[in-house]
């Protein structure tokens, strides 16, 4: 029986508004550059690639403001290069400012209903996220911080996914065995393989339908989570 659900945050619970590519495009347009939405979306593939690269090279990018800034400036530089745009004229820094502005983030529409359903069924909710320390402020801003009594945020804990220790810390704080805990996230490398290695039930939230061949539990809307967990039990 699942007694708690741990969630990733970025692109699982929270997203740049109206979306990462759309916000990126808006910043470009304000700065006098127009690019097709499809091209910006294609360029945004570098984000996941950069996450994987950082993991392979043991580059902990969320553990300090300086490391985070350097990481994202590099991401934006790579995206701008792929869009044939200049990166040394302050545009990278303008993008960084936009993507660290709390007002530019929102919850997905399916988050509050699912949290309410879990709460009604006595299932605890928590967070395990590779995110900077300002995630705490963002959760307060979005009025959901109290929904997650257990919050394991890499920028505060000094460890990042896919390190098993960050998941083990969440289990310790929950006070539950792994087999009674589910984890929900959008990245198979970071959110599926590690929790399964510890014995948790792992659920892939595939909002953009990028992983149709995933052979585990896969949903495209969080409102399908309770049913999926029930079927898996």
The 8 nearest C-alpha neighbors of each residue, nearest first, counted from 0:
[[1, 179, 2, 232, 178, 180, 229, 228],
 [2, 0, 179, 180, 3, 181, 122, 178],
 [1, 3, 122, 179, 180, 0, 123, 4],
 [4, 2, 123, 180, 122, 124, 1, 181],
 [3, 5, 181, 124, 180, 182, 123, 125],
 [4, 6, 125, 182, 126, 124, 181, 183],
 [7, 5, 126, 183, 182, 127, 184, 125],
 [6, 8, 184, 128, 127, 11, 126, 183],
 [9, 7, 12, 11, 13, 128, 6, 10],
 [8, 10, 13, 11, 14, 12, 7, 128],
 [11, 9, 14, 13, 12, 8, 185, 7],
 [12, 10, 8, 9, 184, 7, 13, 185],
 [13, 11, 8, 106, 107, 10, 110, 9],
 [14, 12, 106, 9, 10, 105, 8, 107],
 [13, 15, 10, 105, 104, 9, 16, 18],
 [14, 16, 104, 18, 19, 103, 17, 105],
 [17, 15, 18, 104, 103, 105, 14, 22],
 [16, 18, 15, 21, 22, 19, 14, 104],
 [19, 17, 16, 15, 21, 20, 22, 14],
 [18, 20, 15, 22, 21, 23, 16, 14],
 [21, 19, 23, 40, 22, 18, 39, 24],
 [22, 20, 24, 18, 23, 19, 17, 25],
 [23, 21, 25, 24, 19, 20, 18, 26],
 [22, 24, 20, 26, 21, 25, 19, 27],
 [25, 23, 21, 27, 22, 26, 20, 28],
 [26, 24, 22, 28, 27, 23, 21, 29],
 [25, 27, 29, 23, 28, 24, 30, 22],
 [28, 26, 32, 24, 30, 25, 29, 23],
 [27, 29, 32, 31, 25, 30, 33, 26],
 [30, 28, 26, 31, 27, 25, 32, 24],
 [29, 31, 27, 28, 32, 26, 90, 25],
 [30, 32, 28, 29, 27, 33, 26, 25],
 [33, 31, 28, 27, 30, 34, 29, 84],
 [34, 32, 28, 27, 31, 35, 24, 25],
 [33, 35, 36, 32, 38, 39, 24, 82],
 [34, 36, 38, 37, 39, 33, 24, 40],
 [37, 35, 39, 38, 40, 34, 24, 20],
 [36, 38, 40, 35, 39, 41, 34, 42],
 [37, 39, 41, 35, 40, 36, 42, 34],
 [40, 38, 42, 36, 41, 37, 20, 43],
 [39, 41, 37, 43, 38, 42, 20, 36],
 [40, 42, 38, 39, 43, 44, 37, 45],
 [41, 43, 39, 78, 44, 40, 38, 45],
 [44, 42, 40, 45, 41, 46, 39, 78],
 [45, 43, 46, 42, 41, 47, 48, 40],
 [44, 46, 48, 43, 47, 49, 42, 78],
 [47, 45, 49, 44, 48, 43, 50, 74],
 [48, 46, 50, 49, 45, 44, 51, 43],
 [47, 49, 45, 51, 46, 50, 52, 44],
 [48, 50, 52, 46, 47, 51, 45, 53],
 [51, 49, 47, 53, 52, 48, 54, 46],
 [52, 50, 54, 48, 49, 53, 55, 47],
 [51, 53, 49, 55, 54, 50, 48, 56],
 [54, 52, 58, 56, 50, 51, 55, 57],
 [53, 55, 57, 51, 52, 56, 58, 50],
 [56, 54, 52, 53, 57, 51, 58, 50],
 [55, 57, 53, 58, 54, 52, 51, 59],
 [58, 56, 54, 55, 53, 59, 52, 60],
 [59, 57, 53, 56, 60, 54, 55, 52],
 [60, 58, 61, 57, 62, 159, 53, 66],
 [59, 61, 66, 67, 62, 58, 70, 63],
 [62, 60, 131, 154, 67, 63, 130, 59],
 [63, 61, 154, 60, 157, 59, 153, 66],
 [62, 64, 66, 65, 61, 67, 154, 60],
 [65, 63, 67, 66, 68, 62, 61, 131],
 [64, 66, 68, 63, 67, 69, 62, 60],
 [67, 65, 60, 69, 63, 68, 64, 70],
 [68, 66, 60, 70, 64, 61, 65, 69],
 [67, 69, 65, 71, 70, 66, 72, 64],
 [68, 70, 72, 66, 67, 71, 73, 65],
 [71, 69, 67, 73, 68, 72, 66, 60],
 [70, 72, 74, 73, 68, 69, 75, 67],
 [71, 73, 69, 75, 74, 70, 91, 68],
 [72, 74, 76, 71, 70, 75, 69, 77],
 [75, 73, 71, 77, 76, 72, 78, 70],
 [76, 74, 78, 72, 77, 73, 91, 79],
 [75, 77, 73, 79, 74, 78, 86, 72],
 [78, 76, 80, 74, 75, 79, 73, 81],
 [79, 77, 75, 81, 42, 80, 76, 82],
 [78, 80, 82, 84, 76, 81, 77, 75],
 [79, 81, 83, 77, 82, 78, 84, 76],
 [80, 82, 78, 79, 83, 42, 77, 84],
 [83, 81, 79, 80, 84, 78, 42, 38],
 [84, 82, 80, 81, 79, 85, 78, 86],
 [83, 85, 79, 82, 80, 86, 81, 32],
 [86, 84, 87, 79, 88, 83, 80, 90],
 [85, 87, 76, 88, 90, 91, 79, 84],
 [88, 86, 89, 85, 90, 91, 76, 92],
 [89, 87, 90, 86, 85, 91, 92, 93],
 [88, 90, 92, 91, 87, 93, 86, 94],
 [89, 91, 93, 92, 88, 86, 94, 87],
 [92, 90, 94, 93, 89, 75, 72, 86],
 [91, 93, 95, 89, 94, 90, 96, 72],
 [94, 92, 90, 96, 95, 91, 89, 97],
 [93, 95, 97, 91, 92, 96, 98, 90],
 [96, 94, 92, 98, 93, 97, 99, 91],
 [95, 97, 93, 99, 94, 98, 92, 100],
 [98, 96, 94, 100, 95, 99, 93, 103],
 [97, 99, 95, 100, 96, 94, 103, 15],
 [98, 100, 96, 97, 101, 95, 103, 94],
 [99, 101, 97, 102, 98, 103, 96, 104],
 [102, 100, 103, 104, 137, 99, 140, 98],
 [101, 103, 100, 104, 105, 140, 16, 99],
 [102, 104, 101, 16, 100, 15, 98, 105],
 [105, 103, 15, 16, 102, 14, 101, 13],
 [106, 104, 14, 13, 16, 15, 107, 103],
 [105, 107, 13, 12, 108, 14, 110, 104],
 [106, 108, 109, 110, 12, 13, 105, 14],
 [109, 107, 110, 106, 111, 112, 105, 12],
 [108, 110, 107, 221, 112, 111, 222, 113],
 [111, 109, 113, 112, 108, 107, 12, 114],
 [110, 112, 114, 113, 109, 115, 108, 106],
 [113, 111, 115, 114, 110, 109, 116, 222],
 [114, 112, 116, 115, 110, 111, 222, 117],
 [113, 115, 111, 117, 116, 112, 118, 110],
 [114, 116, 118, 112, 113, 117, 119, 111],
 [117, 115, 113, 119, 118, 114, 112, 120],
 [118, 116, 122, 114, 120, 119, 115, 113],
 [117, 119, 115, 121, 120, 116, 122, 114],
 [120, 118, 116, 117, 121, 115, 122, 114],
 [121, 119, 117, 118, 122, 116, 115, 123],
 [120, 122, 118, 119, 117, 123, 2, 3],
 [123, 121, 2, 117, 3, 120, 118, 124],
 [122, 124, 3, 4, 2, 121, 118, 125],
 [125, 123, 4, 147, 3, 5, 122, 146],
 [126, 124, 5, 147, 149, 150, 6, 148],
 [125, 127, 150, 6, 5, 151, 7, 128],
 [128, 126, 151, 7, 152, 6, 150, 5],
 [129, 127, 7, 152, 130, 8, 126, 153],
 [128, 130, 153, 159, 152, 160, 61, 131],
 [131, 129, 128, 153, 154, 61, 152, 134],
 [130, 132, 154, 61, 133, 134, 153, 62],
 [131, 133, 154, 134, 155, 135, 130, 152],
 [134, 132, 136, 135, 131, 137, 130, 154],
 [133, 135, 137, 132, 136, 131, 138, 130],
 [136, 134, 133, 138, 137, 132, 139, 144],
 [137, 135, 139, 133, 134, 138, 140, 101],
 [136, 138, 134, 140, 139, 135, 101, 141],
 [139, 137, 144, 141, 135, 140, 143, 136],
 [138, 140, 142, 136, 144, 137, 141, 143],
 [141, 139, 137, 138, 142, 136, 101, 143],
 [140, 142, 138, 139, 143, 137, 105, 106],
 [143, 141, 139, 140, 144, 138, 145, 137],
 [144, 142, 146, 138, 145, 141, 139, 147],
 [143, 145, 138, 139, 146, 147, 142, 135],
 [146, 144, 147, 143, 148, 142, 139, 138],
 [145, 147, 143, 144, 148, 124, 114, 125],
 [148, 146, 125, 124, 145, 149, 144, 150],
 [149, 147, 145, 125, 150, 146, 124, 144],
 [150, 148, 125, 147, 126, 151, 172, 173],
 [151, 149, 126, 125, 152, 147, 127, 148],
 [150, 152, 127, 126, 169, 153, 128, 149],
 [153, 151, 128, 155, 154, 127, 150, 130],
 [152, 154, 156, 129, 159, 158, 155, 157],
 [153, 155, 62, 131, 132, 61, 152, 130],
 [156, 154, 153, 132, 152, 157, 62, 131],
 [155, 157, 153, 158, 154, 152, 151, 62],
 [156, 158, 153, 62, 155, 154, 159, 61],
 [159, 157, 153, 156, 165, 160, 162, 154],
 [160, 158, 153, 129, 162, 161, 165, 59],
 [161, 159, 162, 189, 129, 165, 158, 163],
 [160, 162, 189, 193, 163, 159, 188, 190],
 [163, 161, 160, 164, 159, 165, 158, 193],
 [164, 162, 166, 165, 193, 161, 167, 160],
 [165, 163, 167, 162, 166, 168, 158, 160],
 [164, 166, 168, 167, 163, 162, 158, 159],
 [167, 165, 169, 168, 163, 164, 170, 194],
 [166, 168, 164, 170, 169, 165, 171, 163],
 [167, 169, 171, 165, 166, 170, 164, 172],
 [168, 170, 166, 172, 171, 167, 173, 151],
 [171, 169, 173, 167, 168, 172, 175, 174],
 [170, 172, 168, 174, 169, 173, 167, 175],
 [173, 171, 169, 174, 170, 168, 149, 175],
 [174, 172, 170, 175, 171, 169, 149, 3],
 [173, 175, 171, 172, 170, 176, 169, 177],
 [174, 176, 173, 170, 177, 179, 171, 180],
 [177, 175, 178, 179, 170, 174, 180, 171],
 [176, 178, 199, 198, 180, 179, 197, 175],
 [177, 179, 199, 176, 198, 180, 200, 1],
 [180, 178, 1, 177, 2, 176, 0, 175],
 [181, 179, 3, 177, 1, 199, 178, 4],
 [182, 180, 200, 4, 199, 201, 5, 3],
 [181, 183, 5, 201, 4, 6, 202, 200],
 [184, 182, 202, 6, 203, 201, 7, 5],
 [185, 183, 7, 190, 203, 204, 11, 186],
 [184, 186, 204, 203, 205, 11, 187, 190],
 [185, 187, 190, 189, 188, 184, 191, 203],
 [188, 186, 191, 190, 189, 192, 185, 203],
 [189, 187, 186, 192, 190, 191, 161, 193],
 [188, 190, 161, 186, 187, 160, 191, 193],
 [191, 189, 184, 187, 186, 188, 192, 193],
 [192, 190, 187, 201, 193, 194, 189, 195],
 [191, 193, 195, 194, 188, 196, 190, 187],
 [194, 192, 196, 195, 191, 163, 161, 190],
 [195, 193, 197, 199, 196, 192, 191, 201],
 [194, 196, 198, 199, 197, 192, 193, 201],
 [197, 195, 193, 194, 198, 192, 199, 163],
 [196, 198, 194, 195, 199, 177, 193, 163],
 [199, 197, 195, 177, 196, 178, 194, 200],
 [200, 198, 177, 195, 178, 194, 181, 180],
 [199, 201, 181, 195, 182, 180, 198, 202],
 [202, 200, 182, 191, 181, 195, 183, 199],
 [203, 201, 183, 216, 217, 182, 204, 184],
 [202, 204, 217, 184, 185, 183, 205, 216],
 [205, 203, 185, 218, 219, 184, 206, 217],
 [206, 204, 219, 208, 207, 185, 203, 218],
 [205, 207, 219, 208, 204, 220, 218, 209],
 [206, 208, 209, 205, 219, 210, 204, 185],
 [209, 207, 205, 206, 210, 211, 219, 204],
 [208, 210, 207, 211, 205, 206, 212, 213],
 [211, 209, 212, 213, 208, 205, 207, 217],
 [210, 212, 213, 208, 209, 205, 217, 214],
 [213, 211, 210, 214, 209, 215, 217, 208],
 [214, 212, 210, 211, 215, 217, 216, 203],
 [215, 213, 212, 216, 217, 211, 210, 203],
 [216, 214, 213, 217, 202, 203, 201, 191],
 [215, 217, 202, 203, 218, 201, 214, 227],
 [216, 218, 203, 202, 204, 215, 205, 213],
 [219, 217, 204, 220, 205, 203, 223, 216],
 [218, 220, 206, 205, 204, 221, 217, 208],
 [221, 219, 222, 218, 223, 206, 109, 204],
 [222, 220, 223, 224, 109, 113, 110, 219],
 [221, 223, 220, 224, 113, 109, 225, 112],
 [224, 222, 221, 226, 220, 225, 227, 218],
 [223, 225, 227, 221, 222, 226, 228, 218],
 [226, 224, 228, 227, 223, 229, 222, 117],
 [227, 225, 229, 228, 224, 223, 230, 222],
 [226, 228, 224, 230, 229, 225, 231, 223],
 [229, 227, 231, 225, 230, 226, 224, 232],
 [228, 230, 226, 232, 231, 227, 225, 224],
 [229, 231, 227, 228, 232, 226, 225, 216],
 [232, 230, 228, 229, 227, 216, 200, 226],
 [231, 229, 230, 228, 0, 1, 227, 200]]
